[in-house]
Amino acid sequence: MIDTSVLPVRPTSLAELQQLIGKEIGPTEWHDVTQERVDAFAEVTGDRQWIHVDPERAAASPLGGTIAHGLYSLALGPAFSYTLLALDGFAHGLNYGYDKVRFPAPLPVGSRIRMRLTLLAADPVPGGIQLRAQHVVEREGGDKPIVVAESLARVVERAD
């Protein structure tokens, strides 16, 4: 049986991945959401909506301050995932996409967030294994998740 208490969990086969189905892994360490990080994300993506990058204007809004982009939180999913589930026991892996993504609550700048991962499926597909995982990103002190997403990845077992 794979030990999920030692992070990252390091499966090396389809059988070991299937042992993880339904088990919550995590949470990650806390991540600080700073205005500098949100501004950098806005610069990279070109999404400079004032609710994200104008603290003075945002302070006068019903949210009371700037909030991170929903996609900022989603974009942290791979980095968070690597700290929870390392797939380095496989020849290689690829992000295959997302099936469902929701942003149930805003993420105020100045918050701290972390993620939990639950493997939902590990199925053989031509050329490898398809993984389906649920990512839940939570805000410290929040009553709703910031992101709930189902990710898809593909991994290939080592030939040796």
C-alpha positions as CSV (number, residue, x, y, z in Angstrom):
1,M,0.0,0.0,0.0
2,I,1.3,3.5,-0.9
3,D,1.9,5.8,2.1
4,T,0.1,9.1,1.6
5,S,1.4,10.6,4.8
6,V,4.9,11.3,3.2
7,L,4.7,14.0,0.6
8,P,5.1,14.0,-2.2
9,V,3.6,10.5,-2.8
10,R,5.7,8.7,-5.4
11,P,3.8,6.0,-7.4
12,T,5.6,4.2,-10.1
13,S,3.0,2.0,-11.7
14,L,-0.7,1.8,-12.8
15,A,-1.3,-0.5,-9.8
16,E,0.1,2.0,-7.4
17,L,-1.8,4.8,-8.9
18,Q,-5.0,2.8,-8.6
19,Q,-4.3,2.3,-4.9
20,L,-4.5,6.1,-4.5
21,I,-8.0,6.5,-6.0
22,G,-10.3,8.2,-3.6
23,K,-7.6,9.1,-1.1
24,E,-7.1,12.8,-0.3
25,I,-3.5,13.8,-0.5
26,G,-2.3,17.0,1.2
27,P,-2.7,19.8,1.9
28,T,0.3,21.6,0.5
29,E,2.2,24.3,2.3
30,W,0.5,27.7,2.4
31,H,1.1,30.1,-0.5
32,D,1.0,33.9,0.1
33,V,-1.1,35.8,-2.4
34,T,0.6,39.2,-2.7
35,Q,-0.2,42.2,-4.8
36,E,3.2,41.8,-6.5
37,R,2.3,38.2,-7.6
38,V,-1.2,39.2,-8.8
39,D,0.4,42.1,-10.7
40,A,2.9,39.8,-12.3
41,F,0.2,37.4,-13.3
42,A,-1.8,40.3,-14.8
43,E,1.3,41.4,-16.8
44,V,1.9,37.9,-18.2
45,T,-1.7,37.3,-19.1
46,G,-2.6,40.9,-20.2
47,D,-5.6,40.7,-17.8
48,R,-5.2,44.0,-16.0
49,Q,-8.8,44.4,-14.8
50,W,-8.9,47.0,-12.0
51,I,-10.4,44.6,-9.5
52,H,-7.0,42.8,-9.6
53,V,-4.5,45.6,-10.1
54,D,-5.9,48.9,-8.7
55,P,-5.9,48.6,-4.9
56,E,-7.4,52.1,-4.4
57,R,-10.3,51.6,-6.8
58,A,-10.8,48.0,-5.5
59,A,-10.9,49.2,-1.9
60,A,-14.0,51.3,-2.8
61,S,-15.7,48.2,-4.4
62,P,-18.1,45.8,-2.5
63,L,-15.1,43.4,-2.3
64,G,-13.1,45.9,-0.2
65,G,-9.8,45.3,-2.0
66,T,-8.1,43.6,-4.9
67,I,-8.7,40.0,-5.6
68,A,-6.6,37.5,-7.5
69,H,-7.7,36.3,-10.9
70,G,-9.5,33.0,-10.8
71,L,-7.0,31.7,-13.3
72,Y,-4.1,32.7,-11.0
73,S,-5.4,30.1,-8.5
74,L,-5.9,27.5,-11.2
75,A,-2.5,28.1,-12.6
76,L,-0.9,27.2,-9.3
77,G,-2.5,23.7,-9.5
78,P,0.5,22.0,-11.3
79,A,3.1,23.5,-8.9
80,F,0.9,22.5,-5.9
81,S,0.3,19.0,-7.4
82,Y,4.1,18.4,-7.7
83,T,4.5,18.8,-4.0
84,L,1.7,16.3,-3.3
85,L,2.0,13.7,-6.1
86,A,5.4,13.3,-7.8
87,L,5.2,11.4,-11.1
88,D,9.0,11.1,-11.5
89,G,8.7,7.3,-11.3
90,F,7.2,7.4,-14.8
91,A,9.0,7.9,-18.1
92,H,7.1,11.2,-18.6
93,G,3.9,13.0,-17.9
94,L,1.8,15.6,-19.6
95,N,-1.0,18.0,-18.6
96,Y,-4.0,16.8,-20.6
97,G,-6.4,19.5,-19.5
98,Y,-9.3,20.2,-17.2
99,D,-12.9,18.8,-17.4
100,K,-14.6,21.0,-14.8
101,V,-13.4,24.2,-13.1
102,R,-15.3,26.3,-10.7
103,F,-14.3,29.4,-8.6
104,P,-16.8,29.3,-5.7
105,A,-15.3,32.2,-3.8
106,P,-13.1,35.3,-4.5
107,L,-9.5,35.3,-3.4
108,P,-8.5,38.6,-1.6
109,V,-5.0,39.7,-2.0
110,G,-3.2,39.2,1.3
111,S,-4.7,35.8,1.7
112,R,-2.9,32.4,2.1
113,I,-4.0,29.4,0.0
114,R,-3.2,25.7,-0.1
115,M,-4.4,22.7,-2.1
116,R,-5.6,19.2,-1.5
117,L,-5.7,16.6,-4.3
118,T,-7.8,13.5,-4.6
119,L,-7.0,11.0,-7.4
120,L,-10.4,10.1,-9.0
121,A,-9.3,7.7,-11.7
122,A,-6.2,6.1,-13.2
123,D,-7.1,4.4,-16.5
124,P,-5.0,2.7,-19.2
125,V,-5.2,4.5,-22.5
126,P,-3.3,3.9,-25.7
127,G,0.3,4.8,-25.0
128,G,0.0,5.4,-21.2
129,I,-2.3,6.1,-18.2
130,Q,-4.8,8.8,-17.9
131,L,-5.2,10.4,-14.5
132,R,-8.2,12.4,-13.3
133,A,-7.7,14.3,-10.1
134,Q,-9.8,16.8,-8.1
135,H,-7.9,19.9,-7.0
136,V,-9.5,21.8,-4.1
137,V,-7.8,25.1,-3.3
138,E,-8.8,26.7,0.0
139,R,-8.2,30.1,1.6
140,E,-7.0,30.3,5.2
141,G,-10.1,31.3,7.2
142,G,-12.4,30.9,4.2
143,D,-15.7,29.1,4.3
144,K,-15.7,28.0,0.6
145,P,-13.0,26.8,-1.7
146,I,-11.3,29.2,-4.0
147,V,-11.0,26.6,-6.8
148,V,-12.5,23.2,-7.4
149,A,-11.2,21.6,-10.6
150,E,-10.9,18.2,-12.2
151,S,-7.6,17.9,-14.0
152,L,-6.5,15.4,-16.5
153,A,-2.9,14.2,-17.0
154,R,-1.2,11.4,-19.0
155,V,1.8,9.4,-17.8
156,V,3.8,6.7,-19.4
157,E,5.3,3.9,-17.4
158,R,9.1,3.3,-17.6
159,A,10.1,0.5,-20.0
160,D,12.9,-0.8,-17.8
